[in-house]
Amino acid sequence: MDNTVNADMVEFWNGVGGQKWLRFQDNMKESLKPFGHMAMDAASISTGEQVIDVGCGCGDTTFEIARRVGPGGQVLGVDISKSLLAEATGRATSAGQETVTFENADAQTHPFSPNAFDVVFSQFGVMFFGHPAGAFKNLRSALKSGGRVAFATWQPAKNNEWITLSLDVVAKHLPLPAPSGPEEPGPLSFGDTERVKKILTKAGFSDIGMEGVSTSFIAGPNLDYAVEFLTQLGPAGRAITNSEANEETKSRIAGDMRDALGAYETDRGVEIGSAIWVVTARN
Ligand SMILES: C[S@@+](CC[C@H](N)C(=O)[O-])C[C@H]1O[C@@H](n2cnc3c(N)ncnc32)[C@H](O)[C@@H]1O
């Protein structure tokens, strides 16, 4: 397989994407946790198992999986972002995590040990593959016969209020970029159930399940944080970053975002509707 197919994503996650992910890590770590745990539960990860955590970022899911597999198990976290992995490795060293290994690798093409793993897991890390079916075929080759896949991925934008609300605010000030094409890698590229089933089937998986979960997502512990987060990350953040908006326009967007998010403040933070798929399959 062509090793350069993910070049754009390698650049993004080693550049601005990685920097932003790190910047909002304190909130993201907590707000995405329930989604990752749903996928771990769906895979029934258990003691003594060998697991790959695809697109492990700063490693929080990798450490939780290590807790679940216990001292007899092993977890390999792979990520294309050196900066996020540096954070993960630092955390592993300070926590004395001996059953965790991190590799700076493209999960799409990395030569994993064949037939060695029980589970391939991911929390929002598999939607960025240039060739998803080839990537999942590669990951399947690492799984033992009967091994499982489980990952959390976003449902389409229209089901995610945190996306529609923030894009509606931006649209009052800027022309929105055309939505990405159905085959284009990106956070929403696994929203279509038929596409995901086709990818996994082509990669050789069976027993494919997609459970829809509609819940809420904490965009930040308070309004200031949530405004900053939604104007920097996600589809609205990207629309602003990629526009030629001047500081005055950005500040008007932030003001309107603040007004729009006011209704979503709760004791837990700014809590807004979200929807994911918990996808499972078997080798
Ligand atoms: C949305 S972030 C999620 C990070 C982490 N799983 C979390 O939930 O905090 C996506 C992650 O996938 C990684 N990634 C994207 N494409 C990848 C690939 N082909 N192989 C390995 N990691 C990849 C990115 O570098 C990034 O860390």
The ligand as a Gaussian input file, in Angstrom:
#p B3LYP/6-31G(d) Opt

LIG

0 1
 C       -9.908000      12.997000      17.051000
 S       -8.324000      12.532000      17.610000
 C       -8.726000      11.325000      18.864000
 C       -7.581000      11.062000      19.803000
 C       -7.899000      10.117000      20.956000
 N       -8.345000       8.833000      20.503000
 C       -8.928000      10.745000      21.852000
 O      -10.105000      10.359000      21.787000
 O       -8.564000      11.648000      22.611000
 C       -7.793000      11.493000      16.268000
 C       -6.458000      10.859000      16.482000
 O       -6.229000       9.909000      15.452000
 C       -4.872000      10.021000      15.042000
 N       -4.792000       9.438000      13.693000
 C       -5.366000       9.913000      12.566000
 N       -5.078000       9.111000      11.526000
 C       -4.309000       8.100000      12.000000
 C       -3.678000       6.964000      11.410000
 N       -3.801000       6.702000      10.107000
 N       -2.950000       6.141000      12.196000
 C       -2.805000       6.410000      13.519000
 N       -3.363000       7.477000      14.137000
 C       -4.113000       8.313000      13.387000
 C       -4.585000      11.501000      15.156000
 O       -3.207000      11.803000      15.183000
 C       -5.301000      11.854000      16.449000
 O       -4.502000      11.642000      17.570000

